[in-house]
Structure formats: C-alpha cells, structure tokens
Amino acid sequence: MNSISKSDIDKIFGKVLKNFRVKNGFTQEIMAEKLGISLKYISRIENGYSGIKTQTLINYMNILGISPNTIFKEFMTSKTVLKQVAISEKLNELSEEKINFVDNMIDLLINFK
C-alpha cells in the first residue's frame, strides 16, 4: 500500500467535515462556537490547510453525527473493511427500530451453530 501524505489526510478530513457541517445546516461560525475554536481554524481545517487535533476531530464527529467509518473510509483499501463501511453506511439510513432488528439478526447469526 502506498503511504498517504499528511496533506492528503488534511484535505480529505476537511472535505468530509465541511460536507457534514453543511448537511447539518451549520455555518463555520456556529461550528467555531460549538467547538470553542476560532473561525480561522475552522476555515483552515475545512480547506485542508491545517491538521486537526484528535480532540477537535472527535468533537466534530460527535456534534455532526459522523461515524468513524465515514471519516476514515477514504483511507481504507481492504475489501473486507470497505464492505463493513458500506454496511455501516446503510445502517445510518435505517430507523432505530430497524437497527435494533438488524442487531438482533446479527446476534442470531453469531450464535448460530
């Protein structure tokens, strides 16, 4: 596997974070306030000009409802991992009731002898 550069990571994180921010109807100003960081830093993150601290990334993900699978998907090359991500993304489209049903089905499959 080819090594991915820090610059590429910053750009991909920025793109995903911006897309989710916009999807949630938040301005950069609102995100800066919610995260307790400067508007300039938000802009730099979303444009891929600045790395993001782990704590800030986790806070972004919690505020915007971004799963780890979604944020790291662009970096994955394993077919198995990519299939798991695809399943996770499908789960995101289901109601809580349907997610509980799928969870129960998975438990049945795991315990099936």
N, C-alpha and C positions, 0 to 999 in steps of 0.2 A: 504494500500500500504506500502511496506517495504521502509524504508529510504535508500537512496543511499549514499554511503560514498564519501567524498571529493576525496579520492584516486581513486575510480571508475570513478568519473566525470573527473578527470585529465587524466586518461588513455583513456577514450572514446574521449574526446576533442582532445587529442594528436593524436590518430589514425585517426580521421576524418580529422584533419588539415594536417597531413602528406600525407594521400591519395590524398587530393585535391592539395597539393603542387606538388607532383609527377605527377599527372594527368595534371597539368598546365606546366610541364617541368621546374620547378624551383628547384634549389639546395637550401640547407639550407643557404648557403652563400648569395644567391640572396634574399631570404626571409628576412634574417637579415638586409640586406642593405635597402630593401624596407620598412621594419617596423621600422628601426632605433634602433634595439636592438642587443644584442650580439649573436653570433653564438652559444655560450654555452647555452644561454637561449632558443633559438630555439630548440636545441637538448633536453634540459630538458623538454620542453613543449611536444614535439612530442613523447618522450618516457614515458610520464606520471609521471615524477619525480617532476614536478613543476606545480603549478597552473598558470592560465593565467589571467592577468589583463583584466578587461572588455574592456578597450580602445584597448588593443592589440588584443583581440578576434574580436572586431568589425573591426579593420583594416585588420586582416587576412581574415575575411569574405568578405570584400569589394575587396581586392586585388585578391582573389582566386575565387570570384563569388559563395560563399556558402550562401544558404538561411538559415534563422533561423530555418525553419522546418527541414532542413537536419542536422544541428548541434545538435539540441535537440531531434531528433527522437528517439534515443536510450533510452531516459529517459521517454518517453510517454507510458502510459498504457491504456488510454481511447480509446476505439474502434472508437469513433467519431473523435477524434484528429488524430489517426493513419490513418483513411480513408482520412482526409483532407491532411495529409502529402503525402499520396500515390498519390492523385490528383495533388498536387503541384509538385511532382517529375515527373509526366507525362507531366505537362506543361513545365517543363525545357527542354523536348525533342522536343518541337514544335518551329517552326519558329515564328518570331514576328507577321507575318500576321495571322497565325493560332491562336496565343494567343489573338490577337485583336478580332478574330471571337468568340472564347470561351468567352471572356469578354462580348461581346455584347449579346451572348446567355444567360449568367448568368443574365445580366441586364433585359432581356426579362422575364426570369423566376421569378425574384424578383418582377417585376411589373405586372405579370400576375394575373388577377383577376378571 
